[in-house]
Amino acid sequence: MNTRDTDRLKTLLQAALPPTRDDLPPRDLWPELRQRIASAPASPAPVSIPWFDWALAGGVALVAVAFPAAVPLFFYYL
Amino acid sequence: MAGEEALEQQIVLDFRAGDAAAFEALFRHYQRDVFRWIRRIVRDHAIAEDLTIETFFRIHRARERFDASREFAPWARRIATRAALDWMRVHRPEHGMPDDFFAAVPSASAADPVISAEVRHRVAAALALLPPKLRIAAILALIEERPQKEIADALGITVAAVKLRVFRAMRKLRHYLEQQGIRP
């Protein structure tokens, strides 16, 4: 992909979705934030990891051990 | 200037110690920057406001982990990017894009007249199909034209990784567009 291709794609993207302008400021968000903090529990609930995720992680680890050459490919598509 | 920096440093230290007034001062000072950054990514005013609240909520939760010797703004921007990325993962294009996303596609008179409205809509739709990580990189680098170092800091990756993500995003975009008969 050369510079001309990149420029062409950039032109198409910017024609479709022009860069944002800083015209509209947000409303005053402080009251909502304060309420959100006040209503949140003091300590977050412990994270539970589903069994499927563990199985998936185990499978990936096995593949990595069995086929080390696949590791760079895995990271590329991650 | 030195006095201002010392004051901000003190506010950051107070915030880290859990001082509510210091947190409000930081919020009022940085909320617009955080909002603008998120708005660039999600391209929807109302969603950017909600994510700004989510970002500062996370900042409040993580205050003890903040390294007071570093600047507050890049840290806030990284948390904002993470919040936007989480939102993009939940709101995939098959579930519908935000109203402002396609509303931002300009009319023929407002944009390059050589590129038709239909092509612009297809390009926006193709962009929406990109995986969130690649979409963020493409939006910030190609549409918003932010410096690669800034994008890298916000995503918590290296400049080389940003270049790779932008390259992969462009390759996928070209593929999606060519499938629709558009040769970029």
Interface residues (C-beta under 8 A of the other chain):
Chain A: M1 D5 T6 R8 L9 K10 T11 L12 L13 Q14 A15 A16 L17 P18 P19 T20 D22 L24 P25 P26 R27 L29 W30 E32 L33 R36 I37 A40 P44
Chain B: E24 F27 R28 Q31 R32 F35 R36 R39 R40 R43 H45 A48 E49 T52 I53 F56 F57 H60 R61 F101 A104 V105 P106 A111 D112 I115 V119 R120 H121 V123 A124 L127 A138 I139 L142 I143 E144 E145 F167 M170 R171 L173 R174 L177 I182 P184
